[in-house]
Amino acid sequence: MNIDARINIDGMFNHLDKAIRLAESDGHNELLDSLWSVWSMLVAKAEFTKRASSQDSETCKKIETETYQHDWATLLQQGKVKFPFKAEMLCGPVEGQFLKSIVSIHGAKRILEVGMFTGYSALSMAEALPDDGEIVTIDSCDYLKPFVRSLNQSSPHSKKISIKLGDCMALMHELADAGEKFDMVFLDGPKEHYIAQMKIAFDKGLLNAGGTLFVDNAYVFGTSYQVSSTDTTAKDIIKFLDKRSDLHRVMLPLNDGLLMVRRLSDVERRRL
Ligand SMILES: C[S@@+](CC[C@H](N)C(=O)[O-])C[C@H]1O[C@@H](n2cnc3c(N)ncnc32)[C@H](O)[C@@H]1O
C-alpha cells in the first residue's frame, strides 16, 4: 500500500487493502475490479482536489518537503523531541489554501494557532495577513522553534509569526488574562483540550467579537465515525456544542475534519 498517509488517517485504506487481498485470494474477479475502482476513485478525488486548488508558495513547499525528509524517529530516540512526530501532521496544501483564503475573507489581523509543528499552517495563514498582522503560534516542543525559523526565513511573511513555547493550556489562559484578542483561533494541538480551549476562546474573550474558531482533526482520526471505536473525544466535542445554543458550527470534511465555530449572533447578525 503506497498512498499519502493524510488520506488514510482513519485507516479506511487498510480495510480496502484487506478486502482486495481476500477477493484476490478467493478469485472473486468482479468484486476485485469494484474494490480497485473504489480505491482509485478515492485516490484520484484527493489528487484532483489538490490539483484544483492553488499551489503552495515556494516556502510552504519547502517546509512540507523538509518535514517529510526530517528524521523524526531518530530525534525521538535521542530524546531531542518528546512527541512521535509524523510529517503528515502538517495540514497539507488544500487545508493550507483554505485557511489562507479564510484569513483574507475575514480580514483577520491577529490569529492564534495552537499546535505549530514545523510552521506550515502558520505560514499559510500569515501569507494572507496584512503587513502589520500577526499570528501567535504555540507549541510545547523546544526543538521546533529554531527549526521553524530556519525553514521559513526565506518568506517575507515569516516576520508576522510569533512563536510561544510552552503548554498550550497555560499559555492560552495567560493570553486571555492579559486581555489579548484574536480574530481567528486555529486549534490543532492536543485533542483532549479542545473543549477547554473553546471555553477560553469564547468565554474568556480571547476570540474577538465577529471572530472565527477552527478545530482541526475534528473527526479525531476518524474515531467519530468508526463503528468499533470507543474513543469519545469527537462526540464529546459535539455534545458540548449541542449545549451551546449561542454558538454556530459547521463541519467541513477536509482531511480529518475541520470544524468551524462562530458566535450565533455573528452568523445571524442579531443580538441574542
Ligand atoms: C498536528 S501538529 C500541528 C500541525 C500544524 N498546525 C500544521 O498544520 O502545520 C500538533 C502540534 O501540537 C503540539 N502540542 C502537543 N501537545 C501540546 C501542548 N500540550 N501544548 C502545546 N503544544 C502541544 C505538538 O508538539 C505538535 O507540534
The ligand as an SDF file (V2000), in Angstrom:
LIG
                    3D

 27 29  0  0  0  0  0  0  0  0999 V2000
   -0.8570   18.4410   14.4240 C   0  0  0  0  0  0  0  0  0  0  0  0
    0.5920   19.2510   14.9690 S   0  0  0  0  0  0  0  0  0  0  0  0
    0.3120   20.8910   14.3490 C   0  0  0  0  0  0  0  0  0  0  0  0
    0.3820   20.9720   12.8510 C   0  0  0  0  0  0  0  0  0  0  0  0
    0.4060   22.3870   12.2930 C   0  0  0  0  0  0  0  0  0  0  0  0
   -0.7160   23.1670   12.7740 N   0  0  0  0  0  0  0  0  0  0  0  0
    0.3430   22.3540   10.7730 C   0  0  0  0  0  0  0  0  0  0  0  0
   -0.7390   22.0880   10.2000 O   0  0  0  0  0  0  0  0  0  0  0  0
    1.3750   22.6170   10.1270 O   0  0  0  0  0  0  0  0  0  0  0  0
    0.3030   19.4020   16.6980 C   0  0  0  0  0  0  0  0  0  0  0  0
    1.3810   20.1290   17.4890 C   0  0  0  0  0  0  0  0  0  0  0  0
    0.8730   20.3170   18.8250 O   0  0  0  0  0  0  0  0  0  0  0  0
    1.9550   20.3160   19.7200 C   0  0  0  0  0  0  0  0  0  0  0  0
    1.4620   20.0300   21.0750 N   0  0  0  0  0  0  0  0  0  0  0  0
    1.0350   18.8380   21.5710 C   0  0  0  0  0  0  0  0  0  0  0  0
    0.6800   18.9620   22.8600 N   0  0  0  0  0  0  0  0  0  0  0  0
    0.8710   20.2730   23.1970 C   0  0  0  0  0  0  0  0  0  0  0  0
    0.6680   21.0330   24.3880 C   0  0  0  0  0  0  0  0  0  0  0  0
    0.1720   20.4740   25.5000 N   0  0  0  0  0  0  0  0  0  0  0  0
    0.9620   22.3540   24.3570 N   0  0  0  0  0  0  0  0  0  0  0  0
    1.4450   22.9410   23.2300 C   0  0  0  0  0  0  0  0  0  0  0  0
    1.6570   22.2590   22.0790 N   0  0  0  0  0  0  0  0  0  0  0  0
    1.3710   20.9610   22.0530 C   0  0  0  0  0  0  0  0  0  0  0  0
    2.8870   19.2370   19.1750 C   0  0  0  0  0  0  0  0  0  0  0  0
    4.2230   19.4790   19.6240 O   0  0  0  0  0  0  0  0  0  0  0  0
    2.6960   19.3820   17.6690 C   0  0  0  0  0  0  0  0  0  0  0  0
    3.7580   20.1210   17.1030 O   0  0  0  0  0  0  0  0  0  0  0  0
  1  2  1  0
  2  3  1  0
  2 10  1  0
  3  4  1  0
  4  5  1  0
  5  6  1  0
  5  7  1  0
  7  8  2  0
  7  9  1  0
 10 11  1  0
 11 12  1  0
 11 26  1  0
 12 13  1  0
 13 14  1  0
 13 24  1  0
 14 15  1  0
 14 23  1  0
 15 16  2  0
 16 17  1  0
 17 18  1  0
 17 23  2  0
 18 19  1  0
 18 20  2  0
 20 21  1  0
 21 22  2  0
 22 23  1  0
 24 25  1  0
 24 26  1  0
 26 27  1  0
M  CHG  2   2   1   9  -1
M  END
$$$$
